[in-house]
Structures are given as structure tokens and as C-alpha cells.
């Protein structure tokens, strides 16, 4: 069980991260428009950050989710203590 303080810190980090992504969204190209190597590196970084197997992120990428939403799914699943598949459903 995690302490309330660590959950609060994780929530703040996640909200800060999502805020930065949203703030940069107007200037950045959509991830789908990037080359394959960049997208794969992005997926590896997301898997490493959320401490999940890269294969799990690849499975999520095969669903009809934009690449930018995969970290959101993993964050919600992590905070809710549920599998990512349940967060998408």
C-alpha cells in the first residue's frame, strides 16, 4: 500500500507532465506523423517511466489509441490499481 503523500506526489508529477504535454501540443507534430524509430523510442520511454513491459505498451499501441493517450491510460491504471486494459474499456 502506498502512503497518501507518495500518491499525492505521483499525482502532482503526472498532472505536471500532462500539463507540459498539453502546453507543447500546439507546436509539436502529432506523434503519428513522426518516423517509426521515434515512435518506438517514445513507447520504450513510456514503458520505462511507468515500469511496465514494453510489450504491454506495444499492445496498447495496436488498439485505436493515439500514442499521446497511452501514458494517460497507464497513469490512470496505475493510480486506480487496475490493469491498463480495464482503464481503456
PDB file of N, CA, C and O in Angstrom, chain B, residues numbered from 101:
ATOM      1  N   UNK B 101       0.850  -1.179   0.000  1.00  0.00           N
ATOM      2  CA  UNK B 101       0.000   0.000   0.000  1.00  0.00           C
ATOM      3  C   UNK B 101       0.889   1.233   0.000  1.00  0.00           C
ATOM      4  O   UNK B 101       1.869   1.298   0.742  1.00  0.00           O
ATOM      5  N   UNK B 102       0.558   2.182  -0.808  1.00  0.00           N
ATOM      6  CA  UNK B 102       1.354   3.400  -0.862  1.00  0.00           C
ATOM      7  C   UNK B 102       0.777   4.433   0.093  1.00  0.00           C
ATOM      8  O   UNK B 102      -0.422   4.446   0.370  1.00  0.00           O
ATOM      9  N   UNK B 103       1.646   5.287   0.584  1.00  0.00           N
ATOM     10  CA  UNK B 103       1.193   6.310   1.520  1.00  0.00           C
ATOM     11  C   UNK B 103       0.463   7.412   0.759  1.00  0.00           C
ATOM     12  O   UNK B 103       0.689   7.606  -0.435  1.00  0.00           O
ATOM     13  N   UNK B 104      -0.414   8.131   1.459  1.00  0.00           N
ATOM     14  CA  UNK B 104      -1.122   9.232   0.805  1.00  0.00           C
ATOM     15  C   UNK B 104      -0.160  10.295   0.252  1.00  0.00           C
ATOM     16  O   UNK B 104      -0.421  10.885  -0.797  1.00  0.00           O
ATOM     17  N   UNK B 105       0.932  10.530   0.947  1.00  0.00           N
ATOM     18  CA  UNK B 105       1.892  11.540   0.484  1.00  0.00           C
ATOM     19  C   UNK B 105       2.537  11.125  -0.833  1.00  0.00           C
ATOM     20  O   UNK B 105       2.711  11.954  -1.726  1.00  0.00           O
ATOM     21  N   UNK B 106       2.894   9.842  -0.962  1.00  0.00           N
ATOM     22  CA  UNK B 106       3.525   9.402  -2.206  1.00  0.00           C
ATOM     23  C   UNK B 106       2.513   9.370  -3.352  1.00  0.00           C
ATOM     24  O   UNK B 106       2.868   9.641  -4.499  1.00  0.00           O
ATOM     25  N   UNK B 107       1.269   9.044  -3.052  1.00  0.00           N
ATOM     26  CA  UNK B 107       0.236   9.075  -4.094  1.00  0.00           C
ATOM     27  C   UNK B 107      -0.012  10.499  -4.553  1.00  0.00           C
ATOM     28  O   UNK B 107      -0.209  10.750  -5.742  1.00  0.00           O
ATOM     29  N   UNK B 108      -0.002  11.437  -3.606  1.00  0.00           N
ATOM     30  CA  UNK B 108      -0.198  12.845  -3.935  1.00  0.00           C
ATOM     31  C   UNK B 108       0.962  13.353  -4.789  1.00  0.00           C
ATOM     32  O   UNK B 108       0.748  14.084  -5.756  1.00  0.00           O
ATOM     33  N   UNK B 109       2.179  12.971  -4.437  1.00  0.00           N
ATOM     34  CA  UNK B 109       3.355  13.377  -5.210  1.00  0.00           C
ATOM     35  C   UNK B 109       3.288  12.793  -6.612  1.00  0.00           C
ATOM     36  O   UNK B 109       3.611  13.479  -7.582  1.00  0.00           O
ATOM     37  N   UNK B 110       2.874  11.538  -6.733  1.00  0.00           N
ATOM     38  CA  UNK B 110       2.757  10.910  -8.046  1.00  0.00           C
ATOM     39  C   UNK B 110       1.684  11.607  -8.874  1.00  0.00           C
ATOM     40  O   UNK B 110       1.858  11.803 -10.077  1.00  0.00           O
ATOM     41  N   UNK B 111       0.594  11.976  -8.248  1.00  0.00           N
ATOM     42  CA  UNK B 111      -0.474  12.674  -8.957  1.00  0.00           C
ATOM     43  C   UNK B 111       0.010  14.040  -9.444  1.00  0.00           C
ATOM     44  O   UNK B 111      -0.279  14.439 -10.572  1.00  0.00           O
ATOM     45  N   UNK B 112       0.748  14.755  -8.588  1.00  0.00           N
ATOM     46  CA  UNK B 112       1.282  16.055  -8.996  1.00  0.00           C
ATOM     47  C   UNK B 112       2.247  15.920 -10.165  1.00  0.00           C
ATOM     48  O   UNK B 112       2.204  16.711 -11.107  1.00  0.00           O
ATOM     49  N   UNK B 113       3.133  14.901 -10.101  1.00  0.00           N
ATOM     50  CA  UNK B 113       4.066  14.674 -11.214  1.00  0.00           C
ATOM     51  C   UNK B 113       3.312  14.384 -12.496  1.00  0.00           C
ATOM     52  O   UNK B 113       3.649  14.912 -13.555  1.00  0.00           O
ATOM     53  N   UNK B 114       2.295  13.548 -12.403  1.00  0.00           N
ATOM     54  CA  UNK B 114       1.509  13.197 -13.580  1.00  0.00           C
ATOM     55  C   UNK B 114       0.779  14.395 -14.159  1.00  0.00           C
ATOM     56  O   UNK B 114       0.748  14.586 -15.375  1.00  0.00           O
ATOM     57  N   UNK B 115       0.195  15.200 -13.287  1.00  0.00           N
ATOM     58  CA  UNK B 115      -0.513  16.385 -13.771  1.00  0.00           C
ATOM     59  C   UNK B 115       0.452  17.399 -14.376  1.00  0.00           C
ATOM     60  O   UNK B 115       0.134  18.036 -15.380  1.00  0.00           O
ATOM     61  N   UNK B 116       1.616  17.551 -13.779  1.00  0.00           N
ATOM     62  CA  UNK B 116       2.626  18.447 -14.338  1.00  0.00           C
ATOM     63  C   UNK B 116       3.058  17.950 -15.713  1.00  0.00           C
ATOM     64  O   UNK B 116       3.161  18.728 -16.662  1.00  0.00           O
ATOM     65  N   UNK B 117       3.308  16.648 -15.807  1.00  0.00           N
ATOM     66  CA  UNK B 117       3.736  16.051 -17.079  1.00  0.00           C
ATOM     67  C   UNK B 117       2.663  16.243 -18.141  1.00  0.00           C
ATOM     68  O   UNK B 117       2.968  16.637 -19.267  1.00  0.00           O
ATOM     69  N   UNK B 118       1.407  15.966 -17.791  1.00  0.00           N
ATOM     70  CA  UNK B 118       0.326  16.124 -18.760  1.00  0.00           C
ATOM     71  C   UNK B 118       0.166  17.596 -19.152  1.00  0.00           C
ATOM     72  O   UNK B 118      -0.118  17.899 -20.311  1.00  0.00           O
ATOM     73  N   UNK B 119       0.346  18.509 -18.192  1.00  0.00           N
ATOM     74  CA  UNK B 119       0.272  19.928 -18.497  1.00  0.00           C
ATOM     75  C   UNK B 119       1.340  20.356 -19.477  1.00  0.00           C
ATOM     76  O   UNK B 119       1.084  21.138 -20.392  1.00  0.00           O
ATOM     77  N   UNK B 120       2.547  19.837 -19.279  1.00  0.00           N
ATOM     78  CA  UNK B 120       3.634  20.159 -20.203  1.00  0.00           C
ATOM     79  C   UNK B 120       3.347  19.618 -21.601  1.00  0.00           C
ATOM     80  O   UNK B 120       3.608  20.286 -22.601  1.00  0.00           O
ATOM     81  N   UNK B 121       2.811  18.411 -21.659  1.00  0.00           N
ATOM     82  CA  UNK B 121       2.469  17.826 -22.960  1.00  0.00           C
ATOM     83  C   UNK B 121       1.391  18.657 -23.639  1.00  0.00           C
ATOM     84  O   UNK B 121       1.483  18.931 -24.835  1.00  0.00           O
ATOM     85  N   UNK B 122       0.380  19.057 -22.894  1.00  0.00           N
ATOM     86  CA  UNK B 122      -0.694  19.860 -23.479  1.00  0.00           C
ATOM     87  C   UNK B 122      -0.191  21.231 -23.910  1.00  0.00           C
ATOM     88  O   UNK B 122      -0.595  21.741 -24.955  1.00  0.00           O
ATOM     89  N   UNK B 123       0.684  21.829 -23.114  1.00  0.00           N
ATOM     90  CA  UNK B 123       1.224  23.147 -23.461  1.00  0.00           C
ATOM     91  C   UNK B 123       2.058  23.085 -24.731  1.00  0.00           C
ATOM     92  O   UNK B 123       2.042  24.021 -25.530  1.00  0.00           O
ATOM     93  N   UNK B 124       2.774  22.007 -24.922  1.00  0.00           N
ATOM     94  CA  UNK B 124       3.620  21.870 -26.107  1.00  0.00           C
ATOM     95  C   UNK B 124       2.832  21.370 -27.313  1.00  0.00           C
ATOM     96  O   UNK B 124       3.342  21.384 -28.434  1.00  0.00           O
ATOM     97  N   UNK B 125       1.619  20.938 -27.100  1.00  0.00           N
ATOM     98  CA  UNK B 125       0.827  20.340 -28.164  1.00  0.00           C
ATOM     99  C   UNK B 125       0.602  21.231 -29.361  1.00  0.00           C
ATOM    100  O   UNK B 125       0.502  20.725 -30.479  1.00  0.00           O
ATOM    101  N   UNK B 126       0.518  22.522 -29.181  1.00  0.00           N
ATOM    102  CA  UNK B 126       0.277  23.417 -30.297  1.00  0.00           C
ATOM    103  C   UNK B 126       1.481  23.560 -31.215  1.00  0.00           C
ATOM    104  O   UNK B 126       1.327  23.920 -32.382  1.00  0.00           O
ATOM    105  N   UNK B 127       2.662  23.287 -30.714  1.00  0.00           N
ATOM    106  CA  UNK B 127       3.867  23.477 -31.503  1.00  0.00           C
ATOM    107  C   UNK B 127       4.433  22.169 -32.044  1.00  0.00           C
ATOM    108  O   UNK B 127       5.167  22.180 -33.032  1.00  0.00           O
ATOM    109  N   UNK B 128       4.112  21.076 -31.432  1.00  0.00           N
ATOM    110  CA  UNK B 128       4.723  19.796 -31.808  1.00  0.00           C
ATOM    111  C   UNK B 128       3.909  19.100 -32.902  1.00  0.00           C
ATOM    112  O   UNK B 128       2.698  19.284 -33.018  1.00  0.00           O
ATOM    113  N   UNK B 129       4.615  18.296 -33.698  1.00  0.00           N
ATOM    114  CA  UNK B 129       3.918  17.465 -34.680  1.00  0.00           C
ATOM    115  C   UNK B 129       3.237  16.328 -33.932  1.00  0.00           C
ATOM    116  O   UNK B 129       3.744  15.875 -32.906  1.00  0.00           O
ATOM    117  N   UNK B 130       2.104  15.862 -34.428  1.00  0.00           N
ATOM    118  CA  UNK B 130       1.488  14.686 -33.810  1.00  0.00           C
ATOM    119  C   UNK B 130       2.464  13.510 -33.854  1.00  0.00           C
ATOM    120  O   UNK B 130       3.223  13.348 -34.809  1.00  0.00           O
ATOM    121  N   UNK B 131       2.424  12.706 -32.814  1.00  0.00           N
ATOM    122  CA  UNK B 131       3.367  11.590 -32.738  1.00  0.00           C
ATOM    123  C   UNK B 131       3.192  10.635 -33.897  1.00  0.00           C
ATOM    124  O   UNK B 131       4.164  10.038 -34.358  1.00  0.00           O
ATOM    125  N   UNK B 132       1.976  10.481 -34.373  1.00  0.00           N
ATOM    126  CA  UNK B 132       1.740   9.597 -35.507  1.00  0.00           C
ATOM    127  C   UNK B 132       2.449  10.052 -36.773  1.00  0.00           C
ATOM    128  O   UNK B 132       2.686   9.252 -37.679  1.00  0.00           O
ATOM    129  N   UNK B 133       2.793  11.355 -36.838  1.00  0.00           N
ATOM    130  CA  UNK B 133       3.475  11.888 -38.015  1.00  0.00           C
ATOM    131  C   UNK B 133       4.991  11.724 -37.918  1.00  0.00           C
ATOM    132  O   UNK B 133       5.707  12.061 -38.860  1.00  0.00           O
ATOM    133  N   UNK B 134       5.478  11.220 -36.813  1.00  0.00           N
ATOM    134  CA  UNK B 134       6.911  11.026 -36.611  1.00  0.00           C
ATOM    135  C   UNK B 134       7.354   9.743 -37.315  1.00  0.00           C
ATOM    136  O   UNK B 134       6.529   8.910 -37.689  1.00  0.00           O
ATOM    137  N   UNK B 135       8.661   9.599 -37.488  1.00  0.00           N
ATOM    138  CA  UNK B 135       9.170   8.377 -38.103  1.00  0.00           C
ATOM    139  C   UNK B 135       9.057   7.212 -37.128  1.00  0.00           C
ATOM    140  O   UNK B 135       8.908   7.418 -35.924  1.00  0.00           O
ATOM    141  N   UNK B 136       9.128   5.997 -37.644  1.00  0.00           N
ATOM    142  CA  UNK B 136       8.925   4.782 -36.857  1.00  0.00           C
ATOM    143  C   UNK B 136       9.908   4.667 -35.705  1.00  0.00           C
ATOM    144  O   UNK B 136       9.517   4.273 -34.606  1.00  0.00           O
ATOM    145  N   UNK B 137      11.172   5.001 -35.926  1.00  0.00           N
ATOM    146  CA  UNK B 137      12.179   4.899 -34.858  1.00  0.00           C
ATOM    147  C   UNK B 137      11.844   5.831 -33.701  1.00  0.00           C
ATOM    148  O   UNK B 137      12.033   5.470 -32.539  1.00  0.00           O
ATOM    149  N   UNK B 138      11.350   7.025 -34.007  1.00  0.00           N
ATOM    150  CA  UNK B 138      10.985   7.973 -32.951  1.00  0.00           C
ATOM    151  C   UNK B 138       9.799   7.461 -32.140  1.00  0.00           C
ATOM    152  O   UNK B 138       9.779   7.576 -30.914  1.00  0.00           O
ATOM    153  N   UNK B 139       8.822   6.900 -32.825  1.00  0.00           N
ATOM    154  CA  UNK B 139       7.642   6.375 -32.132  1.00  0.00           C
ATOM    155  C   UNK B 139       8.031   5.199 -31.246  1.00  0.00           C
ATOM    156  O   UNK B 139       7.560   5.100 -30.113  1.00  0.00           O
ATOM    157  N   UNK B 140       8.879   4.310 -31.742  1.00  0.00           N
ATOM    158  CA  UNK B 140       9.321   3.165 -30.937  1.00  0.00           C
ATOM    159  C   UNK B 140      10.114   3.628 -29.723  1.00  0.00           C
ATOM    160  O   UNK B 140       9.971   3.059 -28.641  1.00  0.00           O
ATOM    161  N   UNK B 141      10.946   4.647 -29.886  1.00  0.00           N
ATOM    162  CA  UNK B 141      11.705   5.196 -28.749  1.00  0.00           C
ATOM    163  C   UNK B 141      10.748   5.811 -27.735  1.00  0.00           C
ATOM    164  O   UNK B 141      10.954   5.688 -26.527  1.00  0.00           O
ATOM    165  N   UNK B 142       9.719   6.462 -28.216  1.00  0.00           N
ATOM    166  CA  UNK B 142       8.694   7.037 -27.338  1.00  0.00           C
ATOM    167  C   UNK B 142       8.014   5.936 -26.517  1.00  0.00           C
ATOM    168  O   UNK B 142       7.849   6.070 -25.305  1.00  0.00           O
ATOM    169  N   UNK B 143       7.623   4.850 -27.188  1.00  0.00           N
ATOM    170  CA  UNK B 143       6.976   3.741 -26.482  1.00  0.00           C
ATOM    171  C   UNK B 143       7.904   3.125 -25.436  1.00  0.00           C
ATOM    172  O   UNK B 143       7.462   2.789 -24.338  1.00  0.00           O
ATOM    173  N   UNK B 144       9.189   2.974 -25.772  1.00  0.00           N
ATOM    174  CA  UNK B 144      10.144   2.434 -24.797  1.00  0.00           C
ATOM    175  C   UNK B 144      10.267   3.360 -23.585  1.00  0.00           C
ATOM    176  O   UNK B 144      10.325   2.894 -22.447  1.00  0.00           O
ATOM    177  N   UNK B 145      10.307   4.657 -23.831  1.00  0.00           N
ATOM    178  CA  UNK B 145      10.412   5.628 -22.729  1.00  0.00           C
ATOM    179  C   UNK B 145       9.170   5.593 -21.853  1.00  0.00           C
ATOM    180  O   UNK B 145       9.275   5.678 -20.629  1.00  0.00           O
ATOM    181  N   UNK B 146       7.997   5.468 -22.460  1.00  0.00           N
ATOM    182  CA  UNK B 146       6.753   5.380 -21.698  1.00  0.00           C
ATOM    183  C   UNK B 146       6.755   4.114 -20.845  1.00  0.00           C
ATOM    184  O   UNK B 146       6.392   4.155 -19.670  1.00  0.00           O
ATOM    185  N   UNK B 147       7.162   2.996 -21.434  1.00  0.00           N
ATOM    186  CA  UNK B 147       7.220   1.731 -20.692  1.00  0.00           C
ATOM    187  C   UNK B 147       8.186   1.831 -19.522  1.00  0.00           C
ATOM    188  O   UNK B 147       7.892   1.351 -18.428  1.00  0.00           O
ATOM    189  N   UNK B 148       9.334   2.450 -19.749  1.00  0.00           N
ATOM    190  CA  UNK B 148      10.323   2.594 -18.680  1.00  0.00           C
ATOM    191  C   UNK B 148       9.796   3.493 -17.570  1.00  0.00           C
ATOM    192  O   UNK B 148       9.957   3.188 -16.389  1.00  0.00           O
ATOM    193  N   UNK B 149       9.168   4.600 -17.948  1.00  0.00           N
ATOM    194  CA  UNK B 149       8.657   5.538 -16.942  1.00  0.00           C
ATOM    195  C   UNK B 149       7.606   4.888 -16.047  1.00  0.00           C
ATOM    196  O   UNK B 149       7.629   5.062 -14.829  1.00  0.00           O
ATOM    197  N   UNK B 150       6.696   4.146 -16.645  1.00  0.00           N
ATOM    198  CA  UNK B 150       5.617   3.530 -15.876  1.00  0.00           C
ATOM    199  C   UNK B 150       5.971   2.140 -15.364  1.00  0.00           C
ATOM    200  O   UNK B 150       5.145   1.466 -14.748  1.00  0.00           O
ATOM    201  N   UNK B 151       7.206   1.715 -15.622  1.00  0.00           N
ATOM    202  CA  UNK B 151       7.708   0.426 -15.137  1.00  0.00           C
ATOM    203  C   UNK B 151       6.795  -0.729 -15.549  1.00  0.00           C
ATOM    204  O   UNK B 151       6.424  -1.573 -14.734  1.00  0.00           O
ATOM    205  N   UNK B 152       6.447  -0.741 -16.832  1.00  0.00           N
ATOM    206  CA  UNK B 152       5.667  -1.840 -17.404  1.00  0.00           C
ATOM    207  C   UNK B 152       6.482  -2.438 -18.537  1.00  0.00           C
ATOM    208  O   UNK B 152       7.354  -1.764 -19.085  1.00  0.00           O
ATOM    209  N   UNK B 153       6.220  -3.692 -18.904  1.00  0.00           N
ATOM    210  CA  UNK B 153       6.942  -4.282 -20.029  1.00  0.00           C
ATOM    211  C   UNK B 153       6.657  -3.517 -21.321  1.00  0.00           C
ATOM    212  O   UNK B 153       5.537  -3.056 -21.545  1.00  0.00           O
ATOM    213  N   UNK B 154       7.663  -3.389 -22.156  1.00  0.00           N
ATOM    214  CA  UNK B 154       7.498  -2.696 -23.433  1.00  0.00           C
ATOM    215  C   UNK B 154       6.411  -3.355 -24.269  1.00  0.00           C
ATOM    216  O   UNK B 154       5.714  -2.682 -25.027  1.00  0.00           O
ATOM    217  N   UNK B 155       6.265  -4.664 -24.133  1.00  0.00           N
ATOM    218  CA  UNK B 155       5.231  -5.379 -24.873  1.00  0.00           C
ATOM    219  C   UNK B 155       3.830  -4.908 -24.519  1.00  0.00           C
ATOM    220  O   UNK B 155       2.943  -4.888 -25.373  1.00  0.00           O
ATOM    221  N   UNK B 156       3.628  -4.531 -23.262  1.00  0.00           N
ATOM    222  CA  UNK B 156       2.313  -4.047 -22.853  1.00  0.00           C
ATOM    223  C   UNK B 156       1.993  -2.712 -23.538  1.00  0.00           C
ATOM    224  O   UNK B 156       0.858  -2.473 -23.950  1.00  0.00           O
ATOM    225  N   UNK B 157       2.993  -1.860 -23.652  1.00  0.00           N
ATOM    226  CA  UNK B 157       2.794  -0.582 -24.345  1.00  0.00           C
ATOM    227  C   UNK B 157       2.548  -0.831 -25.832  1.00  0.00           C
ATOM    228  O   UNK B 157       1.728  -0.156 -26.453  1.00  0.00           O
ATOM    229  N   UNK B 158       3.258  -1.798 -26.394  1.00  0.00           N
ATOM    230  CA  UNK B 158       3.061  -2.123 -27.811  1.00  0.00           C
ATOM    231  C   UNK B 158       1.652  -2.647 -28.054  1.00  0.00           C
ATOM    232  O   UNK B 158       1.041  -2.334 -29.076  1.00  0.00           O
ATOM    233  N   UNK B 159       1.134  -3.439 -27.126  1.00  0.00           N
ATOM    234  CA  UNK B 159      -0.246  -3.938 -27.255  1.00  0.00           C
ATOM    235  C   UNK B 159      -1.221  -2.771 -27.231  1.00  0.00           C
ATOM    236  O   UNK B 159      -2.150  -2.718 -28.037  1.00  0.00           O
ATOM    237  N   UNK B 160      -1.011  -1.827 -26.303  1.00  0.00           N
ATOM    238  CA  UNK B 160      -1.883  -0.653 -26.247  1.00  0.00           C
ATOM    239  C   UNK B 160      -1.784   0.159 -27.540  1.00  0.00           C
ATOM    240  O   UNK B 160      -2.771   0.747 -27.983  1.00  0.00           O
ATOM    241  N   UNK B 161      -0.601   0.190 -28.140  1.00  0.00           N
ATOM    242  CA  UNK B 161      -0.426   0.958 -29.377  1.00  0.00           C
ATOM    243  C   UNK B 161      -1.170   0.324 -30.548  1.00  0.00           C
ATOM    244  O   UNK B 161      -1.483   1.011 -31.519  1.00  0.00           O
ATOM    245  N   UNK B 162      -1.455  -0.959 -30.474  1.00  0.00           N
ATOM    246  CA  UNK B 162      -2.186  -1.640 -31.541  1.00  0.00           C
ATOM    247  C   UNK B 162      -3.686  -1.364 -31.466  1.00  0.00           C
ATOM    248  O   UNK B 162      -4.411  -1.598 -32.433  1.00  0.00           O
ATOM    249  N   UNK B 163      -4.152  -0.866 -30.319  1.00  0.00           N
ATOM    250  CA  UNK B 163      -5.552  -0.500 -30.189  1.00  0.00           C
ATOM    251  C   UNK B 163      -5.736   0.842 -30.872  1.00  0.00           C
ATOM    252  O   UNK B 163      -4.763   1.428 -31.346  1.00  0.00           O
ATOM    253  N   UNK B 164      -6.910   1.320 -30.932  1.00  0.00           N
ATOM    254  CA  UNK B 164      -7.175   2.587 -31.616  1.00  0.00           C
ATOM    255  C   UNK B 164      -6.955   3.776 -30.681  1.00  0.00           C
ATOM    256  O   UNK B 164      -7.807   4.656 -30.563  1.00  0.00           O
ATOM    257  N   UNK B 165      -5.812   3.785 -30.027  1.00  0.00           N
ATOM    258  CA  UNK B 165      -5.442   4.883 -29.141  1.00  0.00           C
ATOM    259  C   UNK B 165      -4.362   5.721 -29.807  1.00  0.00           C
ATOM    260  O   UNK B 165      -3.399   5.170 -30.338  1.00  0.00           O
ATOM    261  N   UNK B 166      -4.501   7.031 -29.789  1.00  0.00           N
ATOM    262  CA  UNK B 166      -3.379   7.843 -30.260  1.00  0.00           C
ATOM    263  C   UNK B 166      -2.183   7.628 -29.330  1.00  0.00           C
ATOM    264  O   UNK B 166      -2.377   7.431 -28.130  1.00  0.00           O
ATOM    265  N   UNK B 167      -0.980   7.660 -29.839  1.00  0.00           N
ATOM    266  CA  UNK B 167       0.200   7.429 -28.992  1.00  0.00           C
ATOM    267  C   UNK B 167       0.262   8.356 -27.787  1.00  0.00           C
ATOM    268  O   UNK B 167       0.766   7.970 -26.732  1.00  0.00           O
ATOM    269  N   UNK B 168      -0.244   9.569 -27.935  1.00  0.00           N
ATOM    270  CA  UNK B 168      -0.200  10.533 -26.840  1.00  0.00           C
ATOM    271  C   UNK B 168      -1.109  10.148 -25.679  1.00  0.00           C
ATOM    272  O   UNK B 168      -0.931  10.655 -24.572  1.00  0.00           O
ATOM    273  N   UNK B 169      -2.077   9.267 -25.905  1.00  0.00           N
ATOM    274  CA  UNK B 169      -3.007   8.878 -24.847  1.00  0.00           C
ATOM    275  C   UNK B 169      -2.530   7.670 -24.056  1.00  0.00           C
ATOM    276  O   UNK B 169      -3.068   7.393 -22.984  1.00  0.00           O
ATOM    277  N   UNK B 170      -1.546   6.952 -24.550  1.00  0.00           N
ATOM    278  CA  UNK B 170      -1.070   5.754 -23.844  1.00  0.00           C
ATOM    279  C   UNK B 170      -0.525   6.091 -22.451  1.00  0.00           C
ATOM    280  O   UNK B 170      -0.841   5.372 -21.503  1.00  0.00           O
ATOM    281  N   UNK B 171       0.275   7.148 -22.282  1.00  0.00           N
ATOM    282  CA  UNK B 171       0.716   7.480 -20.919  1.00  0.00           C
ATOM    283  C   UNK B 171      -0.447   7.827 -19.995  1.00  0.00           C
ATOM    284  O   UNK B 171      -0.394   7.540 -18.799  1.00  0.00           O
ATOM    285  N   UNK B 172      -1.488   8.436 -20.534  1.00  0.00           N
ATOM    286  CA  UNK B 172      -2.660   8.772 -19.717  1.00  0.00           C
ATOM    287  C   UNK B 172      -3.331   7.493 -19.236  1.00  0.00           C
ATOM    288  O   UNK B 172      -3.708   7.387 -18.069  1.00  0.00           O
ATOM    289  N   UNK B 173      -3.480   6.524 -20.133  1.00  0.00           N
ATOM    290  CA  UNK B 173      -4.083   5.237 -19.770  1.00  0.00           C
ATOM    291  C   UNK B 173      -3.252   4.560 -18.685  1.00  0.00           C
ATOM    292  O   UNK B 173      -3.798   4.060 -17.701  1.00  0.00           O
ATOM    293  N   UNK B 174      -1.941   4.543 -18.862  1.00  0.00           N
ATOM    294  CA  UNK B 174      -1.074   3.898 -17.871  1.00  0.00           C
ATOM    295  C   UNK B 174      -1.121   4.624 -16.537  1.00  0.00           C
ATOM    296  O   UNK B 174      -1.103   3.983 -15.487  1.00  0.00           O
ATOM    297  N   UNK B 175      -1.181   5.949 -16.562  1.00  0.00           N
ATOM    298  CA  UNK B 175      -1.253   6.717 -15.325  1.00  0.00           C
ATOM    299  C   UNK B 175      -2.554   6.433 -14.581  1.00  0.00           C
ATOM    300  O   UNK B 175      -2.541   6.187 -13.374  1.00  0.00           O
ATOM    301  N   UNK B 176      -3.677   6.467 -15.298  1.00  0.00           N
ATOM    302  CA  UNK B 176      -4.974   6.199 -14.667  1.00  0.00           C
ATOM    303  C   UNK B 176      -5.003   4.785 -14.103  1.00  0.00           C
ATOM    304  O   UNK B 176      -5.483   4.568 -12.990  1.00  0.00           O
ATOM    305  N   UNK B 177      -4.492   3.825 -14.866  1.00  0.00           N
ATOM    306  CA  UNK B 177      -4.468   2.435 -14.406  1.00  0.00           C
ATOM    307  C   UNK B 177      -3.601   2.294 -13.165  1.00  0.00           C
ATOM    308  O   UNK B 177      -3.976   1.612 -12.211  1.00  0.00           O
ATOM    309  N   UNK B 178      -2.447   2.937 -13.179  1.00  0.00           N
ATOM    310  CA  UNK B 178      -1.528   2.860 -12.040  1.00  0.00           C
ATOM    311  C   UNK B 178      -2.156   3.466 -10.792  1.00  0.00           C
ATOM    312  O   UNK B 178      -2.082   2.880  -9.712  1.00  0.00           O
ATOM    313  N   UNK B 179      -2.770   4.629 -10.932  1.00  0.00           N
ATOM    314  CA  UNK B 179      -3.384   5.297  -9.787  1.00  0.00           C
ATOM    315  C   UNK B 179      -4.595   4.545  -9.265  1.00  0.00           C
ATOM    316  O   UNK B 179      -4.867   4.542  -8.064  1.00  0.00           O
ATOM    317  N   UNK B 180      -5.328   3.903 -10.183  1.00  0.00           N
ATOM    318  CA  UNK B 180      -6.517   3.158  -9.787  1.00  0.00           C
ATOM    319  C   UNK B 180      -6.242   1.729  -9.368  1.00  0.00           C
ATOM    320  O   UNK B 180      -7.132   1.043  -8.866  1.00  0.00           O
ATOM    321  N   UNK B 181      -4.999   1.270  -9.573  1.00  0.00           N
ATOM    322  CA  UNK B 181      -4.659  -0.106  -9.217  1.00  0.00           C
ATOM    323  C   UNK B 181      -5.365  -1.126 -10.098  1.00  0.00           C
ATOM    324  O   UNK B 181      -5.712  -2.218  -9.647  1.00  0.00           O
ATOM    325  N   UNK B 182      -5.577  -0.755 -11.369  1.00  0.00           N
ATOM    326  CA  UNK B 182      -6.263  -1.642 -12.301  1.00  0.00           C
ATOM    327  C   UNK B 182      -5.378  -1.889 -13.505  1.00  0.00           C
ATOM    328  O   UNK B 182      -4.445  -1.121 -13.742  1.00  0.00           O
ATOM    329  N   UNK B 183      -5.642  -2.946 -14.279  1.00  0.00           N
ATOM    330  CA  UNK B 183      -4.861  -3.161 -15.495  1.00  0.00           C
ATOM    331  C   UNK B 183      -5.168  -2.083 -16.538  1.00  0.00           C
ATOM    332  O   UNK B 183      -6.283  -1.561 -16.572  1.00  0.00           O
ATOM    333  N   UNK B 184      -4.205  -1.749 -17.377  1.00  0.00           N
ATOM    334  CA  UNK B 184      -4.448  -0.735 -18.413  1.00  0.00           C
ATOM    335  C   UNK B 184      -5.639  -1.086 -19.314  1.00  0.00           C
ATOM    336  O   UNK B 184      -6.365  -0.196 -19.756  1.00  0.00           O
ATOM    337  N   UNK B 185      -5.837  -2.364 -19.582  1.00  0.00           N
ATOM    338  CA  UNK B 185      -6.953  -2.769 -20.430  1.00  0.00           C
ATOM    339  C   UNK B 185      -8.285  -2.349 -19.814  1.00  0.00           C
ATOM    340  O   UNK B 185      -9.210  -1.971 -20.533  1.00  0.00           O
ATOM    341  N   UNK B 186      -8.385  -2.414 -18.487  1.00  0.00           N
ATOM    342  CA  UNK B 186      -9.611  -2.009 -17.808  1.00  0.00           C
ATOM    343  C   UNK B 186      -9.801  -0.501 -17.877  1.00  0.00           C
ATOM    344  O   UNK B 186     -10.935  -0.026 -17.933  1.00  0.00           O
ATOM    345  N   UNK B 187      -8.715   0.254 -17.874  1.00  0.00           N
ATOM    346  CA  UNK B 187      -8.823   1.709 -17.962  1.00  0.00           C
ATOM    347  C   UNK B 187      -9.316   2.138 -19.339  1.00  0.00           C
ATOM    348  O   UNK B 187      -9.986   3.163 -19.467  1.00  0.00           O
ATOM    349  N   UNK B 188      -8.989   1.362 -20.369  1.00  0.00           N
ATOM    350  CA  UNK B 188      -9.425   1.693 -21.725  1.00  0.00           C
ATOM    351  C   UNK B 188     -10.882   1.295 -21.947  1.00  0.00           C
ATOM    352  O   UNK B 188     -11.625   1.981 -22.648  1.00  0.00           O
ATOM    353  N   UNK B 189     -11.274   0.186 -21.344  1.00  0.00           N
ATOM    354  CA  UNK B 189     -12.628  -0.350 -21.575  1.00  0.00           C
ATOM    355  C   UNK B 189     -13.711   0.482 -21.000  1.00  0.00           C
ATOM    356  O   UNK B 189     -14.886   0.138 -21.128  1.00  0.00           O
TER     357      UNK B 189
END
